[in-house]
Amino acid sequence: MSHFERRHREYLISTDPDRIDVDVIHHWISEKSYWAAGRSRKTVEASVDASLNFGVYTDSGAMVGAARVVTDFSTFGWLCDLFVLDDHRGRGLGKALVSAVVEHPDLSGMQRIILATADAHDLYATYGFELMANPERWMERNRPVS
């Protein structure tokens, strides 16, 4: 699979795994996220290794945002762990990340991509995400963060 890249103003969004900065991801996910506070570095590394990762980079190569998709590349994807560092918010990077995900050639034709959010429903609705039509069919096994 080739790397997917696109520019958003002075930023580069890329799926190149060699660009990923696990230190940045781990710090933000474990220290600032509401959904995975305290997540271990080992767990972050494993999740990054098993996902299609989208990074947001400055011209100097510093990672300032990320998202990942857990997927089989044919029928299902789970968009998760999307964030933009505080100093780079307000520049449309969250929107650019979601757009990159839904337009990625290996994901754009997929039947179902899901996500969970506590506060960004309007952002995701812009890209075709809706509340689940039949949430009673979905189940979860929820365990403490590790």
C-alpha positions as CSV (number, residue, x, y, z in Angstrom):
1,M,0.0,0.0,0.0
2,S,1.4,3.4,-0.9
3,H,1.4,6.3,1.5
4,F,-1.4,8.8,1.3
5,E,-0.5,12.4,1.6
6,R,-2.2,15.7,1.3
7,R,-1.5,19.3,2.3
8,H,-3.6,21.5,4.5
9,R,-2.2,25.0,4.4
10,E,1.3,24.7,5.8
11,Y,0.7,21.2,7.2
12,L,1.2,17.8,5.7
13,I,-1.2,14.9,6.5
14,S,0.5,11.6,5.8
15,T,0.0,7.9,6.4
16,D,3.7,7.2,6.1
17,P,4.5,5.0,9.2
18,D,8.1,6.2,9.3
19,R,6.9,9.7,10.2
20,I,4.8,8.7,13.2
21,D,6.0,10.1,16.6
22,V,4.8,7.6,19.2
23,D,6.0,10.0,22.0
24,V,3.6,12.7,20.9
25,I,0.7,10.3,20.5
26,H,1.3,8.6,23.8
27,H,1.7,11.9,25.7
28,W,-1.6,13.4,24.2
29,I,-3.6,10.2,24.5
30,S,-2.5,9.3,28.1
31,E,-2.3,12.8,29.5
32,K,-5.0,14.9,27.7
33,S,-7.7,12.6,26.2
34,Y,-10.9,12.0,28.0
35,W,-11.3,8.5,26.6
36,A,-7.9,7.0,27.4
37,A,-6.2,8.9,30.2
38,G,-3.5,6.8,31.6
39,R,-3.1,4.5,28.6
40,S,0.3,2.8,28.8
41,R,3.0,3.5,26.2
42,K,3.1,-0.3,25.4
43,T,-0.6,-0.2,24.6
44,V,-0.2,3.0,22.4
45,E,2.7,1.4,20.5
46,A,0.6,-1.8,19.9
47,S,-2.4,0.2,18.7
48,V,-0.3,2.3,16.3
49,D,1.4,-0.8,14.9
50,A,-2.0,-2.4,14.2
51,S,-3.7,0.6,12.6
52,L,-3.7,2.8,9.6
53,N,-2.2,6.0,11.0
54,F,-2.8,9.6,9.8
55,G,-0.2,12.1,11.1
56,V,-0.3,15.9,10.8
57,Y,3.1,17.5,10.4
58,T,4.6,21.0,10.3
59,D,7.1,21.9,7.5
60,S,9.9,21.0,10.0
61,G,8.5,17.5,10.4
62,A,7.1,17.9,13.9
63,M,3.9,15.9,14.5
64,V,1.1,18.1,15.8
65,G,-1.9,15.8,15.3
66,A,-3.0,12.3,14.5
67,A,-5.8,9.9,14.0
68,R,-5.9,6.2,13.4
69,V,-8.2,3.7,11.7
70,V,-8.5,0.1,12.8
71,T,-9.7,-1.7,9.7
72,D,-9.8,-4.8,7.5
73,F,-9.5,-2.5,4.5
74,S,-12.6,-4.0,2.9
75,T,-15.8,-3.8,5.1
76,F,-15.2,-2.1,8.4
77,G,-13.2,0.7,10.0
78,W,-13.1,2.3,13.4
79,L,-11.8,5.9,13.4
80,C,-10.2,6.6,16.8
81,D,-7.7,8.6,18.8
82,L,-8.0,11.7,16.7
83,F,-6.4,14.8,18.2
84,V,-4.6,18.1,17.4
85,L,-2.1,19.7,19.8
86,D,-3.5,22.8,21.5
87,D,-1.0,25.2,19.8
88,H,-2.3,24.1,16.4
89,R,-6.0,24.1,17.0
90,G,-8.3,26.5,15.2
91,R,-6.7,25.9,11.8
92,G,-9.1,23.3,10.4
93,L,-6.7,20.4,11.1
94,G,-9.4,18.2,12.8
95,K,-11.6,18.7,9.7
96,A,-8.7,18.0,7.4
97,L,-7.9,14.8,9.3
98,V,-11.5,13.5,9.0
99,S,-11.6,14.5,5.4
100,A,-8.3,12.6,4.7
101,V,-9.7,9.5,6.4
102,V,-13.0,9.4,4.5
103,E,-11.3,10.2,1.2
104,H,-8.4,7.8,1.6
105,P,-8.5,5.5,-1.4
106,D,-8.4,2.3,0.7
107,L,-11.3,3.5,3.0
108,S,-13.5,5.7,0.8
109,G,-15.6,2.8,-0.5
110,M,-15.9,1.0,2.8
111,Q,-19.4,0.0,3.9
112,R,-19.0,1.1,7.5
113,I,-16.7,3.4,9.5
114,I,-17.6,4.0,13.1
115,L,-16.4,6.3,15.8
116,A,-17.2,7.4,19.3
117,T,-17.2,11.0,20.5
118,A,-18.5,12.9,23.5
119,D,-18.4,16.4,21.9
120,A,-17.7,16.6,18.2
121,H,-20.9,15.2,16.7
122,D,-21.3,18.3,14.4
123,L,-17.8,18.0,13.1
124,Y,-18.2,14.3,12.1
125,A,-21.8,14.8,10.7
126,T,-20.2,17.1,8.1
127,Y,-18.4,14.1,6.7
128,G,-21.5,11.8,6.7
129,F,-21.3,10.3,10.1
130,E,-24.7,9.7,11.8
131,L,-26.0,8.3,15.1
132,M,-26.2,4.6,14.7
133,A,-29.5,3.5,13.2
134,N,-29.7,0.4,15.3
135,P,-27.6,0.9,18.4
136,E,-29.4,-1.9,20.1
137,R,-27.6,-4.3,17.8
138,W,-24.2,-3.1,19.0
139,M,-22.5,-4.4,22.1
140,E,-19.2,-3.7,23.8
141,R,-16.9,-5.3,26.3
142,N,-15.5,-2.4,28.2
143,R,-12.5,-2.9,30.4
144,P,-10.2,-0.5,32.3
145,V,-7.5,1.4,30.3
146,S,-4.1,-0.2,30.2
